[in-house]
Structure formats: structure tokens, C-alpha cells
Amino acid sequence: MENHPGTGRPPLRLVLLAPAGLAMLAGLDGALLLLGVPAPIRLHRLADVHGQLMVLGVVGTLVALERAVAVRRRAAFLAPLLLAAGSVALLSAAPVAVGHALHLGGTVALVGTYVVVWRRQPAPAIAVQGAGAAAAVGSALLLLAGVPVAAVTPWFVAFLVLTVVGERLELMRVAAPPAAVRAGILVAGIALLLGAAVALLHPRAGGAVLGLALLALAVLLTRHDVARRTVRSTGLPRFMALAMLAGFGWLAVAGGVWLLGGAVTDGRAYDAVLHAVFLGFVMSMVMAHAPVILPAVLRRPLPYRPVMLAPLVLLHVSLGFRLVVGDGWGSVTAVRVGGVANVVAVLAFLAVAVWSVAVGAPARPTVAAVPTMSAVPVEPLVASAALR
């Protein structure tokens, strides 16, 4: 399904990035609508599908696309193709169920991709990421069945968190943690899936399990991830480490709220958990890994530049303001101000990334701008091992 040079057509991997980018812009527009502030496009439907677009339409498509590029099988591109098509359907005049069905097909295909990778390299890290893909299937199935998005949120969280945790688990080989640490991560991952299932029937009990699982993962990652070492470095390794350590902190915040309040589906606690995970943890991880993941997909370098720190800092500062002053103190104005700043931070990072790709590598690159082995994400490692 990938086109070859000389055909006159862009490679499919580049074509599929367009719907993911469209889904992100539409999802951010929906976020502004939910905040009750002016938005470029005022369509009620965008607010309704905001969460699904950001999780399955953006992150899901990018994860599936990266896996397809790594696996190098034509059939693997079915997953990002269906996920991208589902996002387009959600933004069109087609019934919402069409988008749900396409997203379900895409998540099932993603599980199939992980099965292929597992057969080539059976490892705990792949199992954790595959479990995350299974959670994505659960979320898409629940949405298709008409379950409210708020009740599906734990499944979204399980998908995203387990995907990232599986990647970090692979890199922990560099730090050689005790076997008990790896076992603890696996147990916490299983507990996260269990909590998502329990929360559908018993939000209080499910929330307690979810909260404990997130807290355990946050502690284990903070204590044993290689980011603790690379944060003392400079350039890209330090940028990635700062983003990851900050993300682990927000994961602990979400776990604490769920542990104390249960799997709430509305109100300030719901807003706090939702954005602590999806902005504080996931978006921070996206920013951290973009300079090394996107080049594998784009086949063009995304040089690290110090200015990338600006949107990262804005993201975390504005999120802290939103959760502490807004959700914590009950200020609607603070929620809106923080929320708008969150959107600006994401758009600013996208703008810097596009500019960095267009400008290219610095004329005189420094050693610090080149990622070391400890800074390289798991995807290239898994891909190289899977293709042997």
C-alpha cells in the first residue's frame, strides 16, 4: 500500500498524516467550544466528538501509522487507513455511527499489527502495548454501542497510557531495573484494564483500581525510567527527559483524583483527570518523541531546537493553572484561560515542528542535538528487532 519513488504519487504514510492533522485541528476547535469561548468553526458536532477525535483520530492514527511503517507489511496500513477514515466520517455529514464503525475496524486492525510484532519479538513491552490496543477496541466498541464518551474515558486512558508505558518498558533495558520492577509494571497495566471494565458498572470501585494503577505506574516510571539519567544531559535528550518526567507527574495527579473520587463522569474532578492524562501525560509524551518518531514516518529530519521548550513549558504551566485555580478553586474563568493556553501550546509546538522541518538541520549541529541511544524511543528498537 506504500507507493514507491517515481510513481508521481505521495507515499501513503504522508497521505494518512493529513486526516490526523485535520482531526487534531477539529479536536482543538471542539475543545474551545466545550470551554465556551470563541472558536474558528462553531459546529456542535465538534464538541460531541472532541474526545474521540483526539484519542483515536489523532494519537490512534499516528500510533498505527508508525507501527505500519515499522512492520513493513501492506496489510498493516489498514489500521491507520480505517482510523483516518473514521475521523473524516465524524467530521462529515455522515451518521456518527459510520465514524464509530470505522474506528472500531481500525483498532481491531491495530491489534492485528501487534500480533505480527509479537510473533517476531515476544516481549513484555509488546504485550503491554498490545493490551493498550485492546483497550482501544473496547473504547470504539462502547462508542458504537452508544455509551457516553465520559463513561468510555477509562478505556481511552488505558489505551494511551499502556501504549506509552510499553514503550518506556522497552527502554528500561538500558537501566537494567530489577525483575520486580518489570513485573510491577505488568501488574499495574493489567489493573488498569480491570479498572476500566469495573468502572462501567461500579464507578467508585473502578475508580479506586484505576487510581492505584496510575499511581503505581507513575512511581515506577519516575523511579526507573532512563529519563532520570538523560535529564542531566543537554539538547534533545534533556528536552525529552523533562517532558517525560513532567508527564509522569501528571499521571500521578490523575491517579490520585480517581483514587479519591472514583471514575467520575462530569464536574471538576472529571475535567482534572481528563486533561491531566491527555494533555499533561500524553501530549507531553508526543512533544518529547516527535523529533525522533516523525522522521521515521516523514523520512525527513525534525531537528531539535531550544525554542521547542517554550510550548512545552506553556503546556504544563497553563495546565497547572487550569487544574489548581480552575478545577481546584472552582474558577470557570481560570478553566477557560488555562484551556485556551493549552490549545495555544499545542498549536505552537506544531508550528515550531513544521518550521524546524522546513528549515532543516542547523548548519553546525552540536553533539547535544544528536539523540543518544538512551534518548531513542522504543519504536525504532522494536522495529529493528521485529524485522530481523
C-alpha positions in Angstrom: 0.0 0.0 0.0 3.1 2.3 0.1 3.9 4.0 -3.1 7.4 3.9 -4.5 9.5 6.7 -5.8 8.8 7.5 -9.4 5.1 6.8 -9.3 4.2 10.5 -9.1 2.1 9.9 -6.0 3.0 10.7 -2.4 3.6 7.7 -0.1 0.5 6.5 1.8 2.2 7.3 5.1 2.2 11.0 4.1 -1.4 10.9 2.8 -2.6 9.5 6.2 -0.9 12.3 8.1 -3.4 14.8 6.6 -6.5 13.3 8.2 -4.7 13.0 11.6 -3.7 16.7 11.3 -7.3 17.6 10.4 -8.6 15.6 13.3 -6.3 17.5 15.7 -7.4 20.9 14.4 -11.0 19.9 14.6 -10.5 18.4 18.1 -8.8 21.6 19.3 -11.7 23.6 17.9 -14.1 21.3 19.8 -12.1 21.9 22.9 -12.7 25.7 22.5 -16.4 25.1 22.0 -16.5 23.0 25.2 -14.8 25.8 27.1 -17.4 28.2 25.9 -15.0 30.6 24.2 -14.9 31.8 20.6 -13.8 29.1 18.1 -12.9 29.3 14.4 -15.7 26.8 13.5 -18.8 26.6 15.6 -20.3 23.2 14.9 -22.0 21.5 17.8 -20.8 18.1 16.5 -17.2 19.0 17.0 -17.8 19.3 20.8 -19.5 16.0 20.8 -16.7 14.1 19.1 -13.8 16.1 20.5 -12.5 13.2 22.7 -12.8 10.5 20.1 -11.0 12.7 17.5 -8.1 13.4 19.8 -7.6 9.9 21.1 -8.5 7.6 18.2 -8.3 10.1 15.3 -5.0 11.7 16.2 -3.0 9.6 18.6 -4.5 6.3 17.4 -3.8 7.1 13.7 -0.2 8.2 14.5 0.5 5.1 16.6 -1.0 2.8 14.0 0.9 4.6 11.2 4.2 4.3 13.0 3.6 0.6 13.6 2.7 0.0 10.0 5.9 1.7 8.8 7.9 -0.4 11.3 6.3 -3.7 10.3 6.6 -3.1 6.6 3.5 -5.0 5.6 0.9 -3.7 3.3 -1.9 -5.1 5.4 -0.6 -3.1 8.4 -1.6 0.1 6.8 -5.2 -0.9 7.1 -5.3 0.2 10.7 -4.2 3.9 10.2 -6.3 4.0 7.0 -9.5 3.0 8.8 -8.8 5.3 11.8 -8.1 8.2 9.5 -11.3 7.4 7.5 -13.3 7.3 10.8 -12.1 10.7 11.7 -13.1 12.1 8.3 -16.5 10.5 8.7 -17.0 12.1 12.1 -16.3 15.5 10.6 -18.6 14.9 7.6 -22.4 14.8 7.3 -22.4 11.0 7.6 -24.1 9.4 10.6 -21.9 9.4 13.6 -22.2 5.6 13.7 -20.2 5.4 10.5 -17.2 7.1 12.2 -17.6 4.8 15.2 -17.6 1.7 13.0 -14.6 2.7 11.0 -12.7 3.5 14.2 -13.7 0.1 15.6 -12.3 -1.6 12.4 -9.1 0.5 12.7 -8.5 -0.5 16.3 -9.1 -4.2 15.6 -6.6 -3.9 12.7 -4.1 -2.3 15.1 -4.4 -5.3 17.4 -3.6 -7.5 14.4 -0.5 -5.4 13.8 0.7 -6.1 17.4 0.1 -9.8 16.8 2.5 -9.7 13.9 5.1 -7.8 16.0 4.6 -10.3 18.9 5.3 -13.3 16.6 8.5 -11.7 15.6 9.6 -10.4 19.0 7.6 -11.8 22.0 8.4 -9.4 24.8 6.6 -7.9 27.8 6.8 -4.4 26.2 4.9 -5.6 23.1 2.3 -7.4 25.3 1.7 -4.1 27.2 1.3 -2.1 24.0 -1.0 -4.8 22.6 -3.1 -4.6 25.7 -3.4 -0.9 25.1 -4.6 -1.6 21.6 -7.2 -4.0 23.0 -8.4 -1.2 25.2 -8.8 1.0 22.1 -11.0 -1.7 20.6 -13.1 -1.7 23.8 -13.5 2.1 23.6 -14.5 2.0 20.0 -17.0 -0.8 20.6 -18.6 1.1 23.5 -18.9 4.2 21.4 -20.6 2.3 18.7 -23.0 0.8 21.3 -24.0 4.4 22.3 -22.2 4.5 25.6 -21.5 8.2 26.6 -17.9 9.4 26.0 -17.5 10.2 29.7 -18.0 6.6 30.6 -15.6 5.5 27.9 -12.8 7.7 29.2 -11.1 5.0 31.3 -10.8 2.9 28.1 -9.2 5.9 26.3 -6.8 6.3 29.2 -5.9 2.6 29.2 -5.1 2.7 25.5 -2.9 5.8 25.7 -1.2 5.0 28.9 -0.4 1.4 28.1 0.9 2.4 24.7 3.4 4.8 26.3 4.2 2.5 29.2 5.0 -0.3 26.9 7.5 1.9 25.0 9.2 3.0 28.2 9.3 -0.5 29.5 11.3 -1.5 26.4 13.8 1.3 27.1 14.2 0.3 30.7 16.6 -2.4 29.5 19.2 0.4 29.3 18.9 1.0 33.1 18.5 -2.8 33.8 15.9 -2.5 36.6 15.1 -5.4 38.9 12.7 -8.1 37.6 10.3 -7.0 40.3 10.0 -3.6 38.6 9.1 -5.0 35.3 6.6 -7.3 37.0 5.1 -4.4 38.8 4.5 -2.5 35.6 2.8 -5.5 34.1 0.6 -6.0 37.1 -0.3 -2.3 37.1 -1.1 -2.5 33.4 -3.5 -5.4 34.0 -5.1 -3.5 36.9 -5.6 -0.5 34.6 -7.6 -2.7 32.1 -9.5 -4.3 35.0 -10.4 -0.9 36.5 -11.7 0.3 33.1 -14.0 -2.7 33.0 -15.2 -2.4 36.6 -15.8 1.3 36.2 -18.6 0.7 33.7 -20.7 -1.0 36.4 -19.2 0.4 39.7 -17.6 3.8 39.1 -16.4 4.1 42.7 -14.7 0.7 42.8 -13.4 1.0 39.3 -12.0 4.5 40.0 -10.1 3.1 43.0 -8.5 0.4 40.9 -7.7 2.9 38.1 -6.2 5.4 40.5 -4.0 2.8 42.2 -2.8 1.5 38.8 -1.9 5.0 37.6 -0.2 5.9 40.8 1.9 2.7 40.7 2.8 3.3 37.0 3.8 6.9 37.8 6.0 5.9 40.7 7.7 3.0 38.8 8.3 5.1 35.7 9.6 8.1 37.6 12.0 5.9 39.7 13.3 3.6 36.9 12.9 5.3 33.5 16.1 6.3 31.7 14.8 9.9 31.7 16.2 10.2 35.2 19.6 9.9 33.7 19.2 11.9 30.5 17.6 14.9 32.3 21.2 15.8 33.3 22.2 15.9 29.7 21.7 18.8 27.2 19.9 19.4 24.0 17.3 16.8 22.7 18.0 14.2 25.4 17.3 16.7 28.2 14.2 18.1 26.4 12.8 14.6 26.1 13.6 13.8 29.7 11.9 16.9 31.0 8.8 16.3 29.0 8.6 12.7 30.2 9.2 13.4 33.9 6.6 16.1 33.8 4.2 13.7 32.2 4.8 11.1 34.9 3.9 13.7 37.4 0.5 14.4 35.8 -0.2 10.7 35.6 0.1 10.6 39.4 -2.3 13.6 39.7 -4.9 11.7 37.6 -4.4 8.6 39.7 -4.9 10.5 42.9 -8.1 12.1 41.7 -9.5 8.8 40.6 -8.5 7.1 43.8 -10.2 9.7 45.9 -13.2 10.5 43.8 -14.0 7.4 41.8 -14.4 7.3 38.0 -16.4 10.5 37.8 -18.1 11.3 34.5 -18.7 15.1 35.0 -17.7 18.1 37.1 -14.3 19.5 38.1 -12.8 16.1 39.0 -13.6 14.7 35.6 -12.0 17.7 33.9 -8.9 17.4 36.0 -8.4 13.6 35.3 -9.2 14.0 31.6 -6.7 16.8 31.0 -4.0 15.6 33.4 -3.8 12.4 31.3 -4.5 13.6 27.8 -2.6 16.9 28.0 -0.2 16.6 30.9 0.9 13.0 30.1 0.0 12.1 26.5 0.7 15.4 24.8 3.9 15.8 26.8 5.0 12.4 25.5 4.1 13.4 21.9 6.2 16.5 22.2 9.1 14.5 23.7 9.2 11.9 21.0 8.2 14.0 17.9 11.8 14.8 17.0 12.7 11.1 16.7 9.4 9.4 15.7 8.1 11.8 13.0 11.4 11.5 10.9 10.7 7.7 10.7 7.3 8.4 9.2 8.1 11.5 7.2 11.5 10.3 6.0 12.7 13.9 6.7 14.6 15.1 9.8 12.8 17.1 12.5 15.8 18.8 14.1 15.5 19.7 17.8 15.7 23.4 18.6 15.7 25.0 22.0 12.6 27.0 21.1 10.7 23.7 21.5 10.9 24.2 25.2 8.6 27.2 25.1 5.4 25.4 24.1 6.3 22.5 26.5 6.6 24.9 29.4 3.4 26.8 28.3 1.6 23.4 28.2 2.5 22.4 31.8 2.2 25.9 33.3 -1.2 26.5 31.8 -2.4 23.0 32.7 -1.4 23.6 36.3 -3.3 26.9 36.3 -6.3 25.2 34.9 -6.4 22.4 37.3 -5.4 24.2 40.5 -7.1 27.6 40.1 -9.8 26.4 37.8 -10.9 22.9 38.9 -9.4 23.1 42.4 -10.8 26.5 43.4 -13.8 26.4 41.2 -13.0 29.3 38.9 -14.7 29.0 35.5 -12.6 31.8 34.2 -9.4 30.1 35.1 -10.5 26.9 33.4 -11.2 28.9 30.2 -7.9 30.8 30.4 -5.9 27.7 31.1 -7.8 25.7 28.4 -7.1 28.4 25.7 -3.5 28.4 26.7 -3.4 24.6 26.4 -4.6 24.9 22.8 -2.1 27.6 22.1 0.7 25.4 23.4 -0.2 22.5 21.2 -0.6 24.7 18.1 2.7 26.5 18.9 4.6 23.2 19.1 3.0 22.1 15.8 4.1 25.4 14.2 7.7 25.0 15.6 7.9 21.4 14.3 6.7 22.4 10.8 9.2 25.3 10.8 12.0 23.1 12.0 11.4 20.5 9.3 11.2 23.3 6.6 14.4 24.9 7.7 16.3 21.7 8.2 19.2 20.8 10.4 21.4 23.6 11.8 24.5 24.4 9.7 26.8 23.4 12.5 25.0 20.8 14.6 26.3 20.2 18.1 26.7 16.8 19.7 23.9 17.6 22.2 21.5 17.9 19.3 22.0 14.3 18.3 19.9 11.8 20.3 21.9 9.2 22.2 20.9 5.6 22.5 19.2 6.3 25.8 17.1 9.0 24.2 15.8 7.0 21.3 12.2 5.8 21.7 11.2 2.2 21.6 9.7 2.2 18.2 13.0 2.1 16.2 14.2 -0.5 18.7 11.2 -2.7 18.3 11.1 -2.2 14.5 14.8 -3.3 14.1 14.3 -6.4 16.3 11.0 -7.3 14.6 12.4 -7.1 11.1 15.4 -9.3 11.7 
